Structures are given as C-alpha cells and as structure tokens.
Amino acid sequence: LILGCITLSFTLLSFVTLRGGNRLLPTAETQSPA
C-alpha cells in the first residue's frame, strides 16, 4: 500500500513537473493526468 501510494504520488509529481515545473501543486489540483 505504501509503495503504491508513493509510486502514484511520484508519478503525478513527475508528470506535472514535465508539463510545467513552475506550478506543481496548482496544476496537479486543477488539471488531471489524462
């Protein structure tokens, strides 16, 4: 469970960072990784 949670968080963070490192939290909350 912990590994899965970390993996999901890391993947989301990496995805958002690739899209735009300036707005990490806002982008992650507003836009979904579709």
Helices and strands as residue ranges (DSSP letters): H 2-19, H 24-30
